[in-house]
Amino acid sequence: MPGNPSLLKPQVYAACATLIAEYPILSAIPLRENRRSAYFLQLPEINLIKTVSFLTRKASRPQHIIQAQFGSGYFYILESANNTRS
């Protein structure tokens, strides 16, 4: 991304806040997942600074090779983030 990526952070946070307001299920977490009494709880607030990650891609290979192998890397990033437990 050319320029200073940190200039986009406020816009990304605002977009996330808009999506969460429009789709409240995005702010819900499962509780008692392994029980029959499992349910969702809506978080009262989300600290987007702690939950949104910004990555810088350092590609040493030509862009067309990266896209062919990893779909621009997006699938790999999403899969890695999804498989990480805090």
DSSP file (Angstrom, degrees, kcal/mol; ACC not computed):
  #  RESIDUE AA STRUCTURE BP1 BP2  ACC     N-H-->O    O-->H-N    N-H-->O    O-->H-N    TCO  KAPPA ALPHA  PHI   PSI    X-CA   Y-CA   Z-CA
    1    1 A M              0   0    0      0, 0.0     2,-0.0     0, 0.0     0, 0.0   0.000 360.0 360.0 360.0 121.4    0.0    0.0    0.0
    2    2 A P        +     0   0    0      0, 0.0     2,-0.1     0, 0.0     0, 0.0  -0.322 360.0  11.5 -70.4 154.1    1.6    3.2   -1.0
    3    3 A G  S    S-     0   0    0      1,-0.1     3,-0.1     3,-0.0     0, 0.0  -0.421 116.8 -23.7  81.6-157.1    2.0    6.1    1.4
    4    4 A N    >   -     0   0    0      1,-0.2     3,-1.8    -2,-0.1     4,-0.3  -0.828  49.9-163.1 -98.5 107.7    1.4    5.8    5.1
    5    5 A P  G >> S+     0   0    0      0, 0.0     3,-1.8     0, 0.0     4,-0.6   0.775  85.2  71.1 -62.0 -25.1   -1.0    2.9    6.0
    6    6 A S  G 34 S+     0   0    0      1,-0.3     3,-0.4     2,-0.2    -3,-0.0   0.718  85.1  68.6 -66.6 -17.2   -1.6    4.3    9.5
    7    7 A L  G <4 S+     0   0    0     -3,-1.8     4,-0.4     1,-0.2    -1,-0.3   0.751  98.1  52.2 -69.2 -22.2   -3.7    7.1    7.8
    8    8 A L  T <> S+     0   0    0     -3,-1.8     4,-2.4    -4,-0.3     3,-0.4   0.664  85.5  86.7 -86.0 -17.1   -6.2    4.4    6.9
    9    9 A K  H  X S+     0   0    0     -4,-0.6     4,-2.9    -3,-0.4     5,-0.2   0.903  86.7  50.1 -54.9 -48.7   -6.6    3.0   10.4
   10   10 A P  H  > S+     0   0    0      0, 0.0     4,-2.2     0, 0.0    -1,-0.2   0.884 112.2  49.4 -58.3 -35.7   -9.3    5.5   11.5
   11   11 A Q  H  > S+     0   0    0     -3,-0.4     4,-2.2    -4,-0.4    -2,-0.2   0.890 111.2  48.5 -69.6 -38.8  -11.3    4.7    8.4
   12   12 A V  H  X S+     0   0    0     -4,-2.4     4,-2.5     2,-0.2    -1,-0.2   0.925 111.9  49.2 -66.5 -44.0  -11.0    1.0    8.9
   13   13 A Y  H  X S+     0   0    0     -4,-2.9     4,-2.5    -5,-0.2    -2,-0.2   0.911 111.3  49.8 -60.8 -42.0  -12.1    1.3   12.6
   14   14 A A  H  X S+     0   0    0     -4,-2.2     4,-2.2    -5,-0.2    -1,-0.2   0.900 110.6  49.9 -63.6 -40.9  -15.1    3.5   11.5
   15   15 A A  H  X S+     0   0    0     -4,-2.2     4,-2.3     2,-0.2    -2,-0.2   0.912 111.0  49.3 -64.6 -41.9  -16.1    0.9    8.9
   16   16 A C  H  X S+     0   0    0     -4,-2.5     4,-2.6     1,-0.2     5,-0.2   0.924 110.4  50.5 -62.1 -44.5  -15.8   -1.9   11.5
   17   17 A A  H  X S+     0   0    0     -4,-2.5     4,-2.2     1,-0.2    -1,-0.2   0.895 110.0  50.6 -61.3 -40.4  -18.0    0.1   13.9
   18   18 A T  H  X S+     0   0    0     -4,-2.2     4,-2.1     2,-0.2    -1,-0.2   0.921 111.3  47.8 -63.2 -44.4  -20.6    0.7   11.2
   19   19 A L  H  X S+     0   0    0     -4,-2.3     4,-2.7     2,-0.2    -2,-0.2   0.912 111.8  49.5 -63.6 -42.7  -20.7   -3.0   10.4
   20   20 A I  H  < S+     0   0    0     -4,-2.6     7,-0.2     1,-0.2    -1,-0.2   0.893 111.1  49.8 -64.6 -39.0  -21.0   -4.1   14.0
   21   21 A A  H  < S+     0   0    0     -4,-2.2    -1,-0.2    -5,-0.2    -2,-0.2   0.884 116.1  42.3 -65.5 -37.6  -23.8   -1.6   14.5
   22   22 A E  H  < S+     0   0    0     -4,-2.1    -2,-0.2     1,-0.3    -1,-0.2   0.822 126.0  33.1 -78.4 -31.5  -25.7   -2.9   11.5
   23   23 A Y    ><  -     0   0    0     -4,-2.7     3,-2.4    -5,-0.2    -1,-0.3  -0.747  67.5-178.4-126.5  81.9  -25.0   -6.6   12.2
   24   24 A P  G >  S+     0   0    0      0, 0.0     3,-2.4     0, 0.0    -1,-0.1   0.718  74.4  76.8 -57.6 -23.0  -25.0   -7.0   16.0
   25   25 A I  G >  S+     0   0    0      1,-0.3     3,-1.5     2,-0.2    -5,-0.1   0.764  82.3  69.7 -60.0 -21.9  -24.2  -10.7   15.7
   26   26 A L  G <  S+     0   0    0     -3,-2.4    -1,-0.3     1,-0.3    -6,-0.1   0.677  98.2  49.8 -68.4 -15.8  -20.6   -9.6   14.9
   27   27 A S  G <  S+     0   0    0     -3,-2.4    16,-3.5    -7,-0.2     2,-0.4   0.157  92.7 102.1-106.8  17.9  -20.3   -8.5   18.6
   28   28 A A  E <   -A   42   0A   0     -3,-1.5    14,-0.2    14,-0.3    12,-0.0  -0.799  50.8-164.3-104.4 144.3  -21.6  -11.8   20.0
   29   29 A I  E     -A   41   0A   0     12,-2.5    12,-2.5    -2,-0.4     2,-0.3  -0.953  23.6-115.0-123.7 146.2  -19.5  -14.5   21.5
   30   30 A P  E     -A   40   0A   0      0, 0.0     2,-0.4     0, 0.0    10,-0.2  -0.593  28.4-164.5 -79.8 140.4  -20.5  -18.1   22.3
   31   31 A L  E     +A   39   0A   0      8,-3.2     8,-1.9    -2,-0.3     4,-0.1  -0.946  70.0  12.1-122.0 147.0  -20.6  -19.2   25.9
   32   32 A R  S >  S+     0   0    0     -2,-0.4     3,-1.9     6,-0.2    -1,-0.2   0.922  73.8 173.0  54.8  47.9  -20.8  -22.8   27.1
   33   33 A E  T 3  S+     0   0    0      1,-0.3     5,-0.2    -3,-0.2    -1,-0.1   0.818  70.8  50.3 -56.7 -34.7  -19.9  -24.0   23.6
   34   34 A N  T 3  S+     0   0    0      3,-0.1     2,-0.3     2,-0.0    -1,-0.3   0.223 101.8  77.2 -93.5  15.5  -19.5  -27.7   24.6
   35   35 A R  S X  S-     0   0    0     -3,-1.9     3,-1.2    -4,-0.1    -4,-0.0  -0.823  84.2-119.0-122.7 162.1  -22.8  -27.9   26.4
   36   36 A R  T 3  S+     0   0    0     -2,-0.3    -1,-0.1     1,-0.3    -3,-0.0   0.725 113.1  62.6 -68.5 -20.1  -26.4  -28.2   25.4
   37   37 A S  T 3  S+     0   0    0     -5,-0.1    -1,-0.3     2,-0.0    -4,-0.1   0.050  75.3 146.2 -94.5  25.9  -27.1  -24.9   27.2
   38   38 A A    <   +     0   0    0     -3,-1.2     2,-0.3    -5,-0.2    -6,-0.2  -0.285  18.6 162.8 -62.0 147.1  -24.8  -23.0   24.8
   39   39 A Y  E     -A   31   0A   0     -8,-1.9    -8,-3.2   -10,-0.0     2,-0.4  -0.966  34.9-106.7-157.2 169.6  -25.8  -19.4   24.0
   40   40 A F  E     -A   30   0A   0     -2,-0.3     2,-0.4   -10,-0.2   -12,-0.0  -0.821  21.7-160.5-105.9 144.9  -24.5  -16.2   22.7
   41   41 A L  E     -A   29   0A   0    -12,-2.5   -12,-2.5    -2,-0.4     2,-0.5  -0.992  17.5-132.7-123.5 128.7  -23.7  -13.1   24.7
   42   42 A Q  E     -A   28   0A   0     -2,-0.4   -14,-0.3   -14,-0.2   -17,-0.1  -0.689  24.4-125.2 -82.1 127.1  -23.4   -9.7   23.0
   43   43 A L        -     0   0    0    -16,-3.5     3,-0.1    -2,-0.5    -1,-0.0  -0.482   8.2-138.6 -69.7 138.2  -20.4   -7.8   24.1
   44   44 A P  S    S-     0   0    0      0, 0.0     2,-0.3     0, 0.0    -1,-0.1   0.811  83.2  -3.4 -69.0 -28.1  -21.2   -4.3   25.5
   45   45 A E        -     0   0    0    -18,-0.1     2,-0.4     2,-0.0     0, 0.0  -0.985  61.0-145.8-157.9 158.7  -18.2   -2.9   23.7
   46   46 A I        -     0   0    0     -2,-0.3     2,-1.2    -3,-0.1     3,-0.1  -0.996  15.5-139.4-130.7 126.4  -15.3   -3.9   21.5
   47   47 A N    >>  -     0   0    0     -2,-0.4     4,-1.4     1,-0.2     3,-1.0  -0.733  18.3-170.6 -84.2  98.3  -11.9   -2.3   21.5
   48   48 A L  H 3> S+     0   0    0     -2,-1.2     4,-2.2     1,-0.3    -1,-0.2   0.783  80.8  63.7 -64.8 -27.4  -11.1   -2.3   17.8
   49   49 A I  H 34 S+     0   0    0      1,-0.2    -1,-0.3     2,-0.2    -2,-0.1   0.859 110.5  39.1 -64.3 -33.3   -7.5   -1.2   18.4
   50   50 A K  H <4 S+     0   0    0     -3,-1.0    -2,-0.2     1,-0.1    -1,-0.2   0.727 122.7  40.4 -86.2 -22.7   -6.9   -4.5   20.2
   51   51 A T  H  < S+     0   0    0     -4,-1.4     2,-0.5     2,-0.0    -2,-0.2   0.633  98.5  75.7-105.4 -15.2   -9.0   -6.7   17.9
   52   52 A V     <  -     0   0    0     -4,-2.2     2,-0.4    -5,-0.2   -39,-0.0  -0.862  65.5-156.8-101.7 128.8   -8.2   -5.4   14.4
   53   53 A S        -     0   0    0     -2,-0.5     2,-0.5     2,-0.0    -3,-0.1  -0.840   6.4-158.7-106.8 141.3   -4.8   -6.3   12.9
   54   54 A F        -     0   0    0     -2,-0.4     2,-0.3     2,-0.0   -48,-0.0  -0.982  15.1-168.3-116.9 124.0   -3.0   -4.5   10.2
   55   55 A L        -     0   0    0     -2,-0.5     2,-0.6     2,-0.0    -2,-0.0  -0.855  15.1-145.5-114.4 146.9   -0.4   -6.5    8.3
   56   56 A T        -     0   0    0     -2,-0.3     2,-0.5     2,-0.0    -2,-0.0  -0.954  18.7-140.0-109.8 121.3    2.3   -5.4    5.9
   57   57 A R        -     0   0    0     -2,-0.6     2,-0.7     1,-0.1    16,-0.0  -0.673  10.9-164.5 -82.7 129.2    3.0   -7.8    3.2
   58   58 A K        -     0   0    0     -2,-0.5     2,-0.5     2,-0.0    -1,-0.1  -0.774  15.4-175.0-112.7  83.6    6.7   -8.2    2.3
   59   59 A A        +     0   0    0     -2,-0.7     4,-0.1     1,-0.2    -2,-0.0  -0.681  20.9 174.2 -87.3 124.6    6.6   -9.9   -1.0
   60   60 A S        +     0   0    0     -2,-0.5    -1,-0.2     2,-0.1     3,-0.1   0.530  66.6  70.5 -99.9 -10.2    9.9  -10.9   -2.5
   61   61 A R  S    S-     0   0    0      1,-0.1     5,-0.1     2,-0.1    -2,-0.0  -0.698 100.4 -84.2-102.9 158.1    8.2  -12.7   -5.4
   62   62 A P    >>  -     0   0    0      0, 0.0     4,-1.7     0, 0.0     3,-0.9  -0.278  41.3-115.5 -58.8 146.9    6.3  -11.1   -8.3
   63   63 A Q  H 3> S+     0   0    0      1,-0.3     4,-2.5     2,-0.2     5,-0.2   0.840 111.9  57.2 -54.7 -41.2    2.7  -10.2   -7.6
   64   64 A H  H 3> S+     0   0    0      1,-0.2     4,-1.7     2,-0.2    -1,-0.3   0.831 106.7  49.8 -66.0 -30.3    1.2  -12.7  -10.1
   65   65 A I  H <> S+     0   0    0     -3,-0.9     4,-2.1     2,-0.2     5,-0.2   0.908 110.4  49.6 -72.4 -41.9    3.1  -15.6   -8.5
   66   66 A I  H  X S+     0   0    0     -4,-1.7     4,-3.0     1,-0.2     6,-0.4   0.925 111.7  48.9 -61.4 -44.8    1.8  -14.7   -5.1
   67   67 A Q  H  X S+     0   0    0     -4,-2.5     4,-1.8     4,-0.2    -1,-0.2   0.892 111.1  49.9 -64.1 -39.4   -1.8  -14.4   -6.3
   68   68 A A  H  < S+     0   0    0     -4,-1.7    -1,-0.2    -5,-0.2    -2,-0.2   0.883 119.5  36.9 -66.3 -38.0   -1.6  -17.8   -8.1
   69   69 A Q  H  < S+     0   0    0     -4,-2.1    -2,-0.2     1,-0.1    -1,-0.2   0.870 136.2  14.1 -83.6 -38.3   -0.2  -19.5   -5.0
   70   70 A F  H ><>S-     0   0    0     -4,-3.0     3,-0.8    -5,-0.2     5,-0.7   0.311  96.5-110.5-125.4   8.2   -2.1  -17.8   -2.2
   71   71 A G  G ><5S-     0   0    0     -4,-1.8     3,-1.0    -5,-0.3     4,-0.4   0.952  89.4 -44.9  58.5  48.7   -5.0  -15.9   -3.7
   72   72 A S  G 3 5S-     0   0    0     -6,-0.4    -1,-0.3     1,-0.3    -5,-0.2   0.545  96.2 -81.7  68.0  10.0   -3.2  -12.6   -2.9
   73   73 A G  G <>5S+     0   0    0     -3,-0.8     4,-2.3    -7,-0.3    -1,-0.3   0.320 107.2 113.7  84.3  -9.7   -2.5  -14.0    0.6
   74   74 A Y  H <>5S+     0   0    0     -3,-1.0     4,-2.8     1,-0.2     5,-0.2   0.913  74.7  49.1 -64.8 -43.8   -6.0  -13.2    1.9
   75   75 A F  H  ><S+     0   0    0     -5,-0.7     4,-2.8    -4,-0.4     5,-0.2   0.929 112.4  49.2 -62.0 -43.7   -7.1  -16.8    2.3
   76   76 A Y  H  > S+     0   0    0     -6,-0.6     4,-2.5     2,-0.2    -1,-0.2   0.915 112.5  47.4 -61.1 -43.8   -3.9  -17.6    4.2
   77   77 A I  H  X S+     0   0    0     -4,-2.3     4,-2.5     2,-0.2     5,-0.2   0.927 114.1  46.4 -64.5 -45.6   -4.2  -14.6    6.5
   78   78 A L  H  X S+     0   0    0     -4,-2.8     4,-2.5     2,-0.2    -2,-0.2   0.913 113.9  48.5 -64.1 -42.5   -7.9  -15.4    7.3
   79   79 A E  H  X S+     0   0    0     -4,-2.8     4,-1.8    -5,-0.2    -2,-0.2   0.920 112.6  48.1 -64.4 -43.4   -7.2  -19.0    7.9
   80   80 A S  H  < S+     0   0    0     -4,-2.5     4,-0.3    -5,-0.2    -2,-0.2   0.919 114.0  46.3 -63.2 -44.6   -4.2  -18.3   10.2
   81   81 A A  H >< S+     0   0    0     -4,-2.5     3,-1.0     1,-0.2    -1,-0.2   0.885 112.2  51.1 -65.5 -38.9   -6.2  -15.7   12.1
   82   82 A N  H 3< S+     0   0    0     -4,-2.5    -1,-0.2     1,-0.2    -2,-0.2   0.825 108.8  51.3 -68.4 -31.4   -9.2  -18.0   12.4
   83   83 A N  T 3< S+     0   0    0     -4,-1.8     2,-0.5    -5,-0.2    -1,-0.2   0.392  91.0  95.5 -88.5   4.0   -7.1  -20.9   13.7
   84   84 A T    <   -     0   0    0     -3,-1.0     2,-0.5    -4,-0.3    -4,-0.0  -0.836  59.0-160.4 -97.9 127.6   -5.5  -18.8   16.4
   85   85 A R              0   0    0     -2,-0.5    -2,-0.0     1,-0.1    -3,-0.0  -0.905 360.0 360.0-108.1 135.1   -7.0  -18.9   19.9
   86   86 A S              0   0    0     -2,-0.5    -1,-0.1     0, 0.0    -2,-0.0   0.442 360.0 360.0 -84.7 360.0   -6.4  -16.2   22.4
